[in-house]
C-alpha cells in the first residue's frame, strides 16, 4: 500500500511573483491530508486513503509526505502563483525518486489544495487538473 500512496504524491506561496516556498504569506504552508487521488490513471480507493492518512506538510520551503506515520518522501519546493495555473516544482531529497525534480501545478480553494504532478524528471508540466494517464492528481484538505 505504501507504494501506491507514495506514487500519489511524488509526491506539492501565493503572493505576486515567483516565490521560493516558505516566505511570509505562503498559503501552501501547513499540513494537508489527502481526500482523493488518481495516480497513473488509477483512482485510490477511499479506504486506502483513510488507512494511509497521507499527510503532506509544507514549511519553510520544504515539504514532507507521511503515510501510516512514516515519512515516505521529503524535499524542497518552489511555487509560482503568478502563473495560470500556479506552478510548483518538488525537488525530492528522500524517497524512491531521490535526486529528481517533479513539476506540477496547484490551486487552493478555501481549505482545499489540488495538486497535479507529472512523473519525476518529466520535461512537461500538467496542463490541467484532469486525471492523467501518467502522473497524479491529489486533492487535500488543510489540517487545523
DSSP file (Angstrom, degrees, kcal/mol; ACC not computed):
  #  RESIDUE AA STRUCTURE BP1 BP2  ACC     N-H-->O    O-->H-N    N-H-->O    O-->H-N    TCO  KAPPA ALPHA  PHI   PSI    X-CA   Y-CA   Z-CA
    1    1 A X     >        0   0    0      0, 0.0     4,-2.6     0, 0.0     5,-0.2   0.000 360.0 360.0 360.0 -36.2    0.0    0.0    0.0
    2    2 A X  H  >  +     0   0    0      1,-0.2     4,-3.3     2,-0.2     5,-0.2   0.862 360.0  56.8 -61.2 -33.1    2.9    2.4    0.7
    3    3 A X  H  > S+     0   0    0      2,-0.2     4,-1.7     1,-0.2    -1,-0.2   0.932 109.8  44.4 -62.2 -45.0    4.0    2.1   -2.9
    4    4 A X  H  > S+     0   0    0      2,-0.2     4,-0.9     1,-0.2    -2,-0.2   0.936 116.6  46.1 -62.3 -46.7    0.5    3.2   -4.1
    5    5 A X  H >X S+     0   0    0     -4,-2.6     4,-1.0     1,-0.2     3,-0.7   0.903 109.8  52.8 -66.6 -41.7    0.4    6.0   -1.6
    6    6 A X  H 3< S+     0   0    0     -4,-3.3     3,-0.3     1,-0.3    -1,-0.2   0.866 108.4  52.6 -62.1 -34.7    4.0    7.2   -2.3
    7    7 A X  H >< S+     0   0    0     -4,-1.7     3,-0.6    -5,-0.2    -1,-0.3   0.731  97.9  67.2 -71.5 -21.8    3.0    7.4   -6.0
    8    8 A X  H << S+     0   0    0     -4,-0.9     2,-0.3    -3,-0.7     3,-0.3   0.864 115.7  21.6 -69.7 -35.5    0.0    9.5   -5.2
    9    9 A X  T 3< S-     0   0    0     -4,-1.0    -1,-0.3    -3,-0.3    -2,-0.1  -0.647  90.9-161.2-136.3  81.5    2.1   12.4   -4.1
   10   10 A X    <         0   0    0      1,-2.2    89,-0.3    -3,-0.6    -2,-0.1   0.663 360.0 360.0  37.3 -37.2    5.6   12.2   -5.6
   11   11 A X              0   0    0     -3,-0.3    -1,-2.2    -4,-0.2    -4,-0.2   0.562 360.0 360.0 -10.9 360.0    5.0   13.0   -4.4
   12        !              0   0    0      0, 0.0     0, 0.0     0, 0.0     0, 0.0   0.000 360.0 360.0 360.0 360.0    0.0    0.0    0.0
   13   12 A X              0   0    0      0, 0.0    78,-0.1     0, 0.0    95,-0.1   0.000 360.0 360.0 360.0 360.0    3.0   19.9   -3.7
   14        !              0   0    0      0, 0.0     0, 0.0     0, 0.0     0, 0.0   0.000 360.0 360.0 360.0 360.0    0.0    0.0    0.0
   15   13 A X              0   0    0      0, 0.0    68,-0.7     0, 0.0    13,-0.2   0.000 360.0 360.0 360.0 108.0    3.4   30.8   -1.9
   16   14 A X        +     0   0    0     11,-0.7     2,-0.3    66,-0.1    12,-0.1  -0.293 360.0 107.5-114.4  51.5    0.6   32.7   -3.1
   17   15 A X  S    S-     0   0    0      2,-0.2    66,-0.3    -2,-0.2    67,-0.1  -0.744  82.5 -70.8-114.0 170.3    1.8   36.2   -3.3
   18   16 A X  S    S+     0   0    0     -2,-0.3    -1,-0.1    65,-0.1     2,-0.0  -0.349  97.7  17.0 -65.3 137.4    2.6   38.1   -6.5
   19   17 A X  S    S-     0   0    0      2,-0.1    64,-0.5    -2,-0.0    65,-0.3  -0.140 105.1 -40.3  95.9 170.2    5.7   36.9   -8.4
   20   18 A X  E     -A   82   0A   0     62,-0.2     2,-0.4    63,-0.1    62,-0.2  -0.519  65.8-171.6 -72.3 135.9    7.8   33.8   -8.4
   21   19 A X  E     -A   81   0A   0     60,-2.0    60,-1.5    -2,-0.2     2,-0.5  -0.972  29.3-131.0-136.1 142.8    8.4   32.6   -4.8
   22   20 A X  E >   -A   80   0A   0     -2,-0.4     3,-0.9    58,-0.2    58,-0.2  -0.825  51.3-100.7 -84.7 130.9   10.5   30.1   -3.0
   23   21 A X  T 3  S+     0   0    0     56,-1.0    56,-0.1    -2,-0.5    -1,-0.1  -0.119 102.6  45.5 -52.0 146.9    8.2   28.2   -0.8
   24   22 A X  T 3  S+     0   0    0      1,-0.3    -1,-0.2    38,-0.2    38,-0.1   0.351  74.8 133.0 103.5  -4.6    8.1   29.2    2.9
   25   23 A X  S X  S-     0   0    0     -3,-0.9     3,-1.7     1,-0.2    -1,-0.3  -0.351  71.8 -74.8 -75.0 161.4    8.1   33.0    2.5
   26   24 A X  T 3  S+     0   0    0      1,-0.3    -1,-0.2   -11,-0.1     3,-0.1  -0.272 122.5  27.1 -54.6 135.0    5.6   35.1    4.6
   27   25 A X  T 3  S+     0   0    0      1,-0.3     2,-0.8    -3,-0.1   -11,-0.7   0.522  79.2 154.3  89.0   6.0    2.1   34.8    3.2
   28   26 A X    X   -     0   0    0     -3,-1.7     3,-0.9   -13,-0.2    -1,-0.3  -0.575  27.0-167.5 -72.9 106.9    2.7   31.3    1.7
   29   27 A X  T 3  S+     0   0    0     -2,-0.8    -1,-0.2     1,-0.2    -3,-0.0   0.627  82.5  66.0 -73.7 -12.8   -0.8   29.8    1.6
   30   28 A X  T 3  S+     0   0    0     29,-0.0    30,-0.4    80,-0.0    -1,-0.2   0.789  77.5 108.3 -74.0 -27.0    0.7   26.3    0.9
   31   29 A X    <   +     0   0    0     -3,-0.9     2,-0.2    28,-0.1    30,-0.2  -0.199  59.6  47.8 -57.4 138.4    2.4   26.3    4.4
   32   30 A X  E    S-B   60   0A   0     28,-2.7    28,-2.5     2,-0.0     2,-0.4  -0.748  92.9 -54.1 126.9-173.8    0.8   23.9    6.8
   33   31 A X  E     -B   59   0A   0    112,-0.4   112,-3.1    -2,-0.2     2,-0.4  -0.861  45.1-172.5-107.3 139.2   -0.3   20.3    6.9
   34   32 A X  E     -BC  58 144A   0     24,-2.7    24,-3.0    -2,-0.4     2,-0.4  -0.979  10.9-149.7-130.5 139.5   -2.7   18.8    4.4
   35   33 A X  E     -BC  57 143A   0    108,-2.5   108,-2.6    -2,-0.4    22,-0.2  -0.939  25.8-113.8-115.1 135.0   -4.4   15.4    4.3
   36   34 A X  E     + C   0 142A   0     20,-2.7   106,-0.3    -2,-0.4    20,-0.2  -0.407  34.7 169.8 -68.5 133.6   -5.3   13.6    1.1
   37   35 A X  E    S+     0   0A   0    104,-3.2     2,-0.3     1,-0.4   105,-0.2   0.551  70.8   9.3-115.6 -18.5   -9.0   13.1    0.5
   38   36 A X  E     + C   0 141A   0    103,-1.5   103,-3.0    13,-0.1    -1,-0.4  -0.972  65.6 175.0-158.9 148.3   -8.9   11.9   -3.1
   39   37 A X  E     - C   0 140A   0      7,-0.4     7,-2.8    -2,-0.3     2,-0.4  -0.983  16.8-165.0-159.3 146.0   -6.1   10.9   -5.5
   40   38 A X  E     -DC  45 139A   0     99,-2.3    99,-2.3    -2,-0.3     2,-0.4  -0.997  13.4-175.1-130.5 127.7   -5.5    9.5   -9.0
   41   39 A X  E >  S-DC  44 138A   0      3,-2.6     3,-2.0    -2,-0.4    97,-0.2  -0.988  71.2 -16.3-128.1 124.3   -2.1    8.1   -9.9
   42   40 A X  T 3  S-     0   0    0     95,-3.6    93,-0.2    -2,-0.4    -1,-0.1   0.881 130.1 -50.5  49.3  44.3   -1.3    6.9  -13.5
   43   41 A X  T 3  S+     0   0    0     91,-0.9     2,-0.5    94,-0.3    -1,-0.3   0.429 115.7 114.0  81.0  -0.5   -5.0    6.7  -14.3
   44   42 A X  E <   -D   41   0A   0     -3,-2.0    -3,-2.6    91,-0.1     2,-0.3  -0.913  61.1-136.7-111.1 125.1   -6.0    4.7  -11.2
   45   43 A X  E     -D   40   0A   0     -2,-0.5     2,-0.4    -5,-0.2    -5,-0.3  -0.604  21.8-123.2 -77.8 132.5   -8.2    6.2   -8.5
   46   44 A X        -     0   0    0     -7,-2.8    -7,-0.4    -2,-0.3    -1,-0.1  -0.612  31.9-112.7 -73.5 128.9   -7.0    5.4   -5.0
   47   45 A X     >  -     0   0    0     -2,-0.4     4,-2.1     1,-0.1     3,-0.5  -0.343  19.6-123.9 -62.0 143.2   -9.8    3.7   -3.0
   48   46 A X  H  > S+     0   0    0      1,-0.2     4,-2.6     2,-0.2     5,-0.2   0.875 111.0  54.2 -56.1 -41.1  -11.2    5.8   -0.2
   49   47 A X  H  > S+     0   0    0      1,-0.2     4,-2.2     2,-0.2    -1,-0.2   0.852 107.3  51.1 -65.7 -32.5  -10.5    3.1    2.4
   50   48 A X  H  > S+     0   0    0     -3,-0.5     4,-2.6     2,-0.2    -1,-0.2   0.925 111.3  47.4 -68.3 -44.5   -6.8    3.0    1.3
   51   49 A X  H  X>S+     0   0    0     -4,-2.1     4,-1.9     2,-0.2     5,-0.7   0.912 112.4  49.7 -62.6 -42.0   -6.5    6.8    1.7
   52   50 A X  H  <5S+     0   0    0     -4,-2.6    -1,-0.2     1,-0.2    -2,-0.2   0.929 114.1  44.5 -62.5 -44.8   -8.2    6.7    5.1
   53   51 A X  H  <5S+     0   0    0     -4,-2.2    -2,-0.2     1,-0.2    -1,-0.2   0.904 114.4  48.9 -67.0 -41.1   -5.9    4.0    6.3
   54   52 A X  H  <5S-     0   0    0     -4,-2.6    16,-3.6    -5,-0.2    17,-0.4   0.806  86.3-156.3 -69.1 -29.3   -2.8    5.6    4.9
   55   53 A X  T  <5 -     0   0    0     -4,-1.9     2,-0.4    14,-0.2    16,-0.3   0.933  16.4-156.1  47.9  50.1   -3.6    9.0    6.4
   56   54 A X      < -     0   0    0     -5,-0.7   -20,-2.7   -20,-0.2     2,-0.4  -0.421  15.6-175.6 -62.3 114.6   -1.4   10.5    3.6
   57   55 A X  E     -BE  35  68A   0     11,-2.8    11,-2.9    -2,-0.4     2,-0.5  -0.957  13.9-164.5-120.9 131.4   -0.3   13.9    5.0
   58   56 A X  E     -BE  34  67A   0    -24,-3.0   -24,-2.7    -2,-0.4     2,-0.5  -0.962   7.5-166.4-114.9 129.6    1.7   16.5    3.1
   59   57 A X  E     -BE  33  66A   0      7,-2.4     7,-1.7    -2,-0.5     2,-0.5  -0.969   5.3-167.1-120.2 129.3    3.4   19.3    5.1
   60   58 A X  E     +BE  32  65A   0    -28,-2.5   -28,-2.7    -2,-0.5     2,-0.3  -0.965  23.0 151.9-112.1 125.3    4.8   22.5    3.5
   61   59 A X  E >   - E   0  64A   0      3,-3.0     3,-1.7    -2,-0.5   -38,-0.1  -0.906  62.7 -11.6-157.9 127.1    7.0   24.6    5.8
   62   60 A X  T 3  S-     0   0    0     -2,-0.3   -38,-0.2     1,-0.3     3,-0.1   0.821 126.8 -50.0  58.3  36.3    9.9   27.0    5.1
   63   61 A X  T 3  S+     0   0    0      1,-0.3    16,-2.0   -38,-0.1     2,-0.3   0.533 121.0 101.9  80.9   5.6   10.4   25.9    1.5
   64   62 A X  E <   -EF  61  78A   0     -3,-1.7    -3,-3.0    14,-0.3     2,-0.3  -0.860  50.3-165.5-119.7 155.9   10.5   22.2    2.5
   65   63 A X  E     -EF  60  77A   0     12,-2.5    12,-2.3    -2,-0.3     2,-0.3  -0.956   2.8-168.9-135.2 157.2    7.9   19.5    2.1
   66   64 A X  E     -EF  59  76A   0     -7,-1.7    -7,-2.4    -2,-0.3     2,-0.5  -0.992  11.5-149.1-143.6 150.0    7.4   16.1    3.5
   67   65 A X  E     -EF  58  75A   0      8,-3.1     7,-2.8    -2,-0.3     8,-1.3  -0.983  16.5-171.2-120.9 123.3    4.9   13.3    2.8
   68   66 A X  E     -EF  57  73A   0    -11,-2.9   -11,-2.8    -2,-0.5     2,-0.4  -0.951   5.5-178.4-119.7 134.1    3.9   10.9    5.6
   69   67 A X  E >  S- F   0  72A   0      3,-2.8     3,-2.3    -2,-0.4   -14,-0.2  -0.999  73.8  -9.1-132.3 130.7    1.9    7.7    5.2
   70   68 A X  T 3  S-     0   0    0    -16,-3.6   -15,-0.1    -2,-0.4    -1,-0.1   0.836 130.9 -55.1  51.9  36.3    0.8    5.5    8.1
   71   69 A X  T 3  S+     0   0    0    -17,-0.4     2,-0.4   -16,-0.3    -1,-0.3   0.437 118.0 107.9  82.3  -0.5    3.0    7.6   10.4
   72   70 A X  E <  S-F   69   0A   0     -3,-2.3    -3,-2.8     2,-0.0     2,-0.4  -0.924  72.7-121.1-115.0 134.4    6.2    7.1    8.3
   73   71 A X  E     +F   68   0A   0     -2,-0.4    -5,-0.3    -5,-0.2     3,-0.1  -0.594  32.0 174.1 -70.4 123.1    7.9    9.7    6.1
   74   72 A X  E     +     0   0A   0     -7,-2.8    24,-0.4    -2,-0.4     2,-0.3   0.565  65.1   8.0-106.5 -14.2    7.9    8.3    2.5
   75   73 A X  E     +F   67   0A   0     -8,-1.3    -8,-3.1    22,-0.2    -1,-0.3  -0.962  59.9 171.6-163.4 148.6    9.3   11.4    0.8
   76   74 A X  E     +FG  66  96A   0     20,-1.3    19,-2.8    -2,-0.3    20,-2.1  -0.981  18.8 116.9-155.1 158.1   10.8   14.8    1.6
   77   75 A X  E     -FG  65  94A   0    -12,-2.3   -12,-2.5    -2,-0.3     2,-0.3  -0.954  54.4 -61.5 175.5-155.6   12.4   17.6   -0.2
   78   76 A X  E     -FG  64  93A   0     15,-2.1    15,-3.1    -2,-0.3     2,-0.3  -0.783  38.8-156.5-116.6 162.6   12.2   21.3   -1.2
   79   77 A X  E     - G   0  92A   0    -16,-2.0   -56,-1.0    -2,-0.3     2,-0.4  -0.983  10.3-161.0-140.2 153.2    9.6   23.1   -3.2
   80   78 A X  E     -AG  22  91A   0     11,-1.8    11,-2.4    -2,-0.3     2,-0.4  -0.999  15.5-168.1-129.0 134.2    9.3   26.3   -5.3
   81   79 A X  E     -AG  21  90A   0    -60,-1.5   -60,-2.0    -2,-0.4     2,-0.4  -0.935  13.2-166.4-123.9 146.1    5.9   27.7   -6.2
   82   80 A X  E >   +AG  20  89A   0      7,-2.6     7,-1.8    -2,-0.4     3,-1.1  -0.817   8.2 176.2-132.0  94.1    4.9   30.5   -8.6
   83   81 A X  T 3  S+     0   0    0    -68,-0.7     5,-0.1   -64,-0.5   -63,-0.1   0.578  72.3  75.5 -74.4  -8.8    1.4   31.7   -8.0
   84   82 A X  T 3  S+     0   0    0    -65,-0.3    -1,-0.2   -67,-0.1     2,-0.1   0.701  81.8  84.1 -76.6 -17.3    1.6   34.3  -10.7
   85   83 A X  S <  S-     0   0    0     -3,-1.1     2,-0.5   -66,-0.1    -3,-0.0  -0.476  91.6-103.5 -80.6 156.0    1.3   31.7  -13.4
   86   84 A X  S    S+     0   0    0      1,-0.2     2,-0.1    -2,-0.1    -2,-0.1  -0.941 116.9  22.9-122.6 107.3   -2.1   30.4  -14.5
   87   85 A X  S    S-     0   0    0     -2,-0.5    -1,-0.2    21,-0.2    22,-0.1   0.614 113.9-110.7 -73.7 164.9   -2.4   27.8  -13.3
   88   86 A X  E     - H   0 108A   0     20,-0.6    20,-2.0    -2,-0.1     2,-0.3  -0.296  35.7-136.9 -59.6 144.1    0.0   28.3  -10.4
   89   87 A X  E     -GH  82 107A   0     -7,-1.8    -7,-2.6    18,-0.2     2,-0.3  -0.751  19.7-173.7-109.0 154.9    3.1   26.1  -10.7
   90   88 A X  E     -GH  81 106A   0     16,-2.2    16,-2.3    -2,-0.3     2,-0.4  -0.993   7.0-162.8-143.1 140.5    5.1   24.0   -8.2
   91   89 A X  E     -GH  80 105A   0    -11,-2.4   -11,-1.8    -2,-0.3     2,-0.5  -0.993   8.6-156.8-124.8 124.5    8.3   22.1   -8.5
   92   90 A X  E     -GH  79 104A   0     12,-2.5    12,-2.9    -2,-0.4     2,-0.7  -0.881   2.0-158.9-100.4 126.0    9.3   19.5   -6.0
   93   91 A X  E     -GH  78 103A   0    -15,-3.1   -15,-2.1    -2,-0.5     2,-0.5  -0.922  20.9-141.2-103.5 110.1   12.9   18.6   -5.6
   94   92 A X  E     +G   77   0A   0      8,-2.8     7,-3.1    -2,-0.7   -17,-0.3  -0.587  30.4 168.4 -82.2 120.6   12.9   15.2   -4.0
   95   93 A X  E     +     0   0A   0    -19,-2.8     2,-0.3    -2,-0.5   -18,-0.2   0.715  68.5  21.8-102.8 -28.5   15.6   14.7   -1.3
   96   94 A X  E    S+G   76   0A   0    -20,-2.1   -20,-1.3     4,-0.1    -1,-0.3  -0.975  93.5  53.5-138.5 154.1   14.5   11.4    0.2
   97   95 A X  S >  S-     0   0    0     -2,-0.3     3,-1.6   -22,-0.2   -22,-0.2  -0.602 101.2 -46.3 114.3-177.9   12.3    8.6   -1.0
   98   96 A X  T 3  S+     0   0    0    -24,-0.4    -1,-0.2     1,-0.3   -23,-0.1   0.744 136.0  46.3 -65.7 -23.8   12.2    6.4   -4.1
   99   97 A X  T >  S+     0   0    0    -89,-0.3     3,-1.9    -3,-0.2    -1,-0.3  -0.010  80.8 164.1-107.1  29.2   12.8    9.3   -6.5
  100   98 A X  T <   +     0   0    0     -3,-1.6    -5,-0.2     1,-0.3     3,-0.1  -0.146  64.9  22.5 -49.0 134.4   15.6   10.9   -4.5
  101   99 A X  T 3  S+     0   0    0     -7,-3.1    -1,-0.3     1,-0.3     2,-0.2   0.402 100.9 110.6  88.6  -2.4   17.6   13.4   -6.6
  102  100 A X    <   -     0   0    0     -3,-1.9    -8,-2.8    -8,-0.3     2,-0.4  -0.677  60.0-135.4-104.7 159.4   14.8   14.1   -9.1
  103  101 A X  E     -H   93   0A   0     -2,-0.2    20,-3.4   -10,-0.2     2,-0.5  -0.934  13.0-158.0-113.0 138.3   12.6   17.1   -9.7
  104  102 A X  E     -H   92   0A   0    -12,-2.9   -12,-2.5    -2,-0.4     2,-0.2  -0.952   8.6-150.5-120.6 112.8    8.8   16.8  -10.2
  105  103 A X  E     +H   91   0A   0     -2,-0.5    15,-2.1    16,-0.4     2,-0.3  -0.529  29.2 147.3 -82.6 148.9    7.0   19.6  -12.0
  106  104 A X  E     -HI  90 119A   0    -16,-2.3   -16,-2.2    13,-0.2     2,-0.3  -0.939  37.5-122.3-160.2-177.3    3.3   20.3  -11.2
  107  105 A X  E     -HI  89 118A   0     11,-2.3    11,-2.5    -2,-0.3     2,-0.3  -0.912  26.2-173.7-131.7 159.8    0.5   22.8  -10.9
  108  106 A X  E     -HI  88 117A   0    -20,-2.0   -20,-0.6    -2,-0.3     2,-0.3  -0.982  12.7-164.3-151.4 162.7   -1.7   23.6   -8.0
  109  107 A X  E     - I   0 116A   0      7,-1.9     7,-2.6    -2,-0.3     2,-0.5  -0.986   9.5-151.9-147.2 146.2   -4.8   25.5   -6.8
  110  108 A X  E     + I   0 115A   0     -2,-0.3     2,-0.5     5,-0.2     5,-0.2  -0.983  13.9 176.8-120.2 123.8   -6.1   26.4   -3.4
  111  109 A X  E >   - I   0 114A   0      3,-2.7     3,-1.5    -2,-0.5     2,-0.4  -0.927  66.7 -54.3-126.6 103.8   -9.8   27.0   -3.0
  112  110 A X  T 3  S-     0   0    0     -2,-0.5     0, 0.0     1,-0.3     0, 0.0  -0.519 123.3 -16.8  64.9-122.2  -10.7   27.7    0.6
  113  111 A X  T 3  S+     0   0    0     -2,-0.4    31,-2.6    -3,-0.1     2,-0.5   0.077 118.4  98.8-101.7  22.5   -9.2   24.8    2.7
  114  112 A X  E <   -IJ 111 143A   0     -3,-1.5    -3,-2.7    29,-0.2     2,-0.5  -0.948  51.1-168.2-116.0 128.3   -8.8   22.5   -0.4
  115  113 A X  E     -IJ 110 142A   0     27,-2.7    27,-3.1    -2,-0.5     2,-0.5  -0.960   2.0-168.1-112.6 126.7   -5.5   22.1   -2.2
  116  114 A X  E     -IJ 109 141A   0     -7,-2.6    -7,-1.9    -2,-0.5     2,-0.4  -0.975   7.0-174.7-115.6 127.0   -5.4   20.3   -5.6
  117  115 A X  E     -IJ 108 140A   0     23,-2.6    23,-2.8    -2,-0.5     2,-0.5  -0.982   9.0-168.1-124.6 129.8   -2.0   19.3   -6.9
  118  116 A X  E     -IJ 107 139A   0    -11,-2.5   -11,-2.3    -2,-0.4     2,-0.4  -0.978  14.6-178.1-115.2 129.0   -1.4   17.8  -10.4
  119  117 A X  E     -IJ 106 138A   0     19,-2.9    19,-2.7    -2,-0.5   -13,-0.2  -0.969  20.3-143.6-128.9 141.2    2.1   16.4  -11.0
  120  118 A X        -     0   0    0    -15,-2.1    17,-0.2    -2,-0.4     3,-0.1  -0.524  52.2 -72.4 -87.5 168.5    3.8   14.7  -13.9
  121  119 A X    >   -     0   0    0     -2,-0.2     3,-1.9     1,-0.1   -16,-0.4  -0.247  67.3 -81.0 -59.4 151.0    6.3   11.9  -13.3
  122  120 A X  T 3  S+     0   0    0      1,-0.3   -18,-0.2   -18,-0.2    -1,-0.1  -0.223 118.1  19.1 -53.1 141.4    9.6   12.9  -11.7
  123  121 A X  T 3  S+     0   0    0    -20,-3.4    -1,-0.3     1,-0.3   -19,-0.1   0.519  87.8 150.1  72.5   8.5   12.1   14.2  -14.3
  124  122 A X    <   -     0   0    0     -3,-1.9    -1,-0.3   -21,-0.3   -19,-0.3  -0.449  44.4-147.1 -67.0 144.2    9.3   14.9  -16.8
  125  123 A X  S    S+     0   0    0     -2,-0.1     2,-0.3    -3,-0.1    -1,-0.1   0.630  78.2  69.1 -85.5 -15.3   10.1   17.8  -19.1
  126  124 A X  S    S-     0   0    0    -21,-0.1     2,-0.3     0, 0.0   -21,-0.2  -0.787  71.6-141.8-109.2 150.2    6.4   18.8  -19.3
  127  125 A X        -     0   0    0     -2,-0.3   -21,-0.1     1,-0.1    -8,-0.1  -0.765  38.7 -91.3-100.7 149.3    4.2   20.3  -16.6
  128  126 A X        -     0   0    0     -2,-0.3    -1,-0.1   -10,-0.3     3,-0.1  -0.289  28.1-150.8 -57.3 148.2    0.5   19.2  -16.4
  129  127 A X  S    S-     0   0    0      1,-0.1     2,-0.2     3,-0.1    -1,-0.1   0.700  71.3  -5.7 -93.4 -23.5   -1.8   21.4  -18.4
  130  128 A X  S    S-     0   0    0      2,-0.2   -23,-0.1   -23,-0.0    -1,-0.1  -0.838  76.4 -92.9-154.9-171.4   -4.9   20.9  -16.2
  131  129 A X  S    S+     0   0    0     -2,-0.2     2,-0.2    -3,-0.1   -14,-0.1   0.157  75.3 123.9-103.8  17.5   -6.3   19.1  -13.2
  132  130 A X  S    S-     0   0    0      1,-0.1    -2,-0.2   -14,-0.0     2,-0.1  -0.534  78.9 -90.8 -74.5 144.7   -7.9   16.2  -15.1
  133  131 A X        -     0   0    0     -2,-0.2    -1,-0.1     1,-0.1     2,-0.1  -0.378  51.3-139.5 -58.7 125.0   -6.6   12.7  -14.0
  134  132 A X        -     0   0    0    -94,-0.2   -91,-0.9    -2,-0.1     3,-0.2  -0.412  16.9-130.5 -87.5 161.2   -3.6   11.9  -16.2
  135  133 A X  S    S+     0   0    0      1,-0.3     2,-0.4   -93,-0.2    -1,-0.1   0.867 106.5  24.4 -71.3 -38.0   -2.6    8.7  -17.9
  136  134 A X  S    S+     0   0    0    -94,-0.1    -1,-0.3   -93,-0.1     2,-0.3  -0.998 118.9  25.8-127.9 129.7    0.8    9.2  -16.4
  137  135 A X  S    S-     0   0    0     -2,-0.4   -95,-3.6   -17,-0.2     2,-0.3  -0.790  80.8 -87.7 116.1-163.3    1.3   11.4  -13.3
  138  136 A X  E     -CJ  41 119A   0    -19,-2.7   -19,-2.9    -2,-0.3     2,-0.4  -0.994  13.4-156.9-152.1 153.5   -1.1   12.2  -10.5
  139  137 A X  E     -CJ  40 118A   0    -99,-2.3   -99,-2.3    -2,-0.3     2,-0.4  -0.993  21.4-175.0-130.2 125.3   -3.8   14.5   -9.2
  140  138 A X  E     -CJ  39 117A   0    -23,-2.8   -23,-2.6    -2,-0.4     2,-0.5  -0.977  13.3-156.3-125.1 134.5   -4.2   14.7   -5.4
  141  139 A X  E     -CJ  38 116A   0   -103,-3.0  -104,-3.2    -2,-0.4  -103,-1.5  -0.937  20.6-178.2-108.6 129.0   -6.9   16.6   -3.5
  142  140 A X  E     -CJ  36 115A   0    -27,-3.1   -27,-2.7    -2,-0.5     2,-0.4  -0.927  20.0-140.7-129.4 150.5   -6.0   17.5    0.1
  143  141 A X  E     -CJ  35 114A   0   -108,-2.6  -108,-2.5    -2,-0.3   -29,-0.2  -0.916  30.7-109.7-110.6 137.5   -7.8   19.3    2.9
  144  142 A X  E     -C   34   0A   0    -31,-2.6     2,-0.4    -2,-0.4  -110,-0.3  -0.405  30.7-135.3 -63.9 136.8   -6.0   21.7    5.3
  145  143 A X              0   0    0   -112,-3.1  -112,-0.4    -2,-0.1    -1,-0.1  -0.765 360.0 360.0 -93.5 140.6   -5.5   20.4    8.8
  146  144 A X              0   0    0     -2,-0.4    -1,-0.1  -114,-0.1  -112,-0.1   0.514 360.0 360.0 -66.4 360.0   -6.2   22.7   11.7
